[in-house]
């Protein structure tokens, strides 16, 4: 599975220093005891990684095909009835394991969408022209932009209209099956990307 830092509401930064090839607590005393199985990131200056091949691998940038042009996607909106271009469709949100009926606005990609990967950093999405399929003028130059535009149109009660498009935008993984969030596809692509750390 891809490396995913342990989810937490709060994180702690532990100052460290490499001494005699070992990770040491920067201040006096031993490194704090940390629970078994805890996952995290060791963030260091790029030049300090002495294995140049590994340094290149950890910092390399790749543009990975994510979705084809003309792909239909579904933007989840939290409303209590259908209106405008919104409609009900069965989906499986990331936080539950069973299908439920959610409201969506359908959009179409006007060009291919790419996943931008850089070493072990969180992936981002390339800019992409997209528009709502059933509402003229509702469009954007990225998934983030069209998500915000749709939220402003349908979720006017919200103070902020930003959101994680990997979790808020869904796709049809299998014909006639419940929709799933883009997060599922992202994790799949990330797994393939991270296999380089085991195979090279």
N, C-alpha and C positions, 0 to 999 in steps of 0.2 A: 504494500500500500504506500501511497506517497507520504512524505514526511509532513506532518501537520502538528505544529506546536500545540501543547495542551491548552484547550480553551479555558479561559479564566476571566473573571470580572476585573481582577487586579493582578498586576505583575510586579515583580521585584527585580531591580537591576543589581547584580552582584559585581562589584569592581574586582577584576582579576589582573594578574600579571604572570607572564611566562618566565619561570626561573628554573634554570637547569633542565629545560625541556619539559617541565611539568606546570600544570595550572595551579597557581597559588592565589590565596586571598590577598588583595592589594594591601589591606591594613594588617595590623598585628593579629596573630592567632591563625588557626586553621580555617580552611574553607568551610562555610556553614553546611551543616548536614541537610541534605535534600532528599525528599521522598523517592523511594525506588520507582523507576518507570517514568519519572518526570521527563518531559520533552521540552526543548527550548532551542535557542540559537546562540552560538558564540560569535559575536560580531567583532571583527578585527580589521585593521587596515589591510587592503588588498595586497600591498607589497610585502606584508609580514608572512604570508603563506610561502614558504620556501620551495615547496614542490611546484615548479612552474606549470607543469601539465595540469595538476589539480587546481592551481590558481586560475588557469585559463578556463577549465571546466566549470568552476564555481562562479565565474564572472561572465561567461559567454552569453551572448544574446541570440535568441532564435525567434523567428516568426513562424508560428505553427498554424496551418489551416485549421479553422475551428468550425465554420459553417459556410455553406455555399450561398451564392447570390440567389435571390428568389425564395429563400427559406422562410417559412411562416413561423413566427414566434408569438407568444401570448404573454402580455403584460398583466400581472396580477394587480387588481385594484380592490381596496377594501370599501365596499359600498353595501347598502342593504336592499337594493332592487335594481333591475335592469333598466338602463336608459342610454340613449345615444348609441354608441357602437359596442357597449359592454354587454356581455352575455355570460351565462353560467356554463361551466364545463368541469368535468371530473379531473382532479389532479391529486398528486401526492406531494404535499409541501415537505421541505427538508426536516421540519421539527416533528413530524408524525410519520407513521409507517403504513397508513391505510388511506385509501382514496376518500376525498370529500369534494363537495361542490363548491367551487370558487368563482368569483367574477373576473373576467378577463377582457382585455381589448386586444384584438388581433393586429399584428404588424407584419410587414414584409421587408426583408433585407434587399436593398437594391444592388448590392455588390457583395463579394466574398468578405467574410469576417475572419480576422486572425487573432490568435492568442499570442501575446508577446511575453516571452519567458526570458529571464535573466538569472542564471544560476539558481540559487535557492530562494530568491526573492519572490514575493507574491506576484502571480501573473496578472497582466492587465489586458484589456481588449483594444484592438486597433480602432481608429475612427471608421465609421461605416454609415453610408446613407441608408435611411430606412423611413418608412411611413406607415401610418395606420391604413388598413385595407378598406375600412368602411366609413372613414371620416376625413373628408377633404381638408388639406392644410395642416393636418396633425403629423408632423415629420420631425426628423432630427439628423444631426451629423454624427451621432454615436448612440449606442444603446443607453448610456447615461442621460443624454440629452432628451431622447424621446421618452424615456421613463419619467423624467421630470415634467415634461410637457403634458403627458397623459395624467400624471398625478395632479398637476395643477388644474386640469380640466375636470377630473372625476373625484378627486379627494380634496375638495376645497376646505374641509375642516382642518386639514393638517397645517401646522406652522411651517414645517420644512418639507420639501418635496424631493429630497434626495433619498437614495436607497441603494442597497447592494444588488446590482442587476443579475449577478449570478444566482441570487436567491429569489428575486422578484420577477424575473422573466423566465418563462417555461417553454419547453419544446415538446414535440411529439416523438418520443423515443421509439415507439412501435405503433403501427397503424391501429387505430381504434382503442389503444391502451390509454390509461390516465396520463395526463401531462406530468412531466417532471422538470425541476428547475435546472437551469444551465449549470448549476454547481455540479451536478452529476457528470455532465460532459467535461467540465473543467477538470475534475478529479481524474477522469479517465485519461485525458491528454497529459496531465501533470505526471501521472504514473508512468506513461510511456517515456516522457522526458527524463524522469529521474532514474530510469533503468540504466542510463549512461553511467551513473555512479557505481553500478554493480558490474557492468559489462566491460568497462574500459580500464 
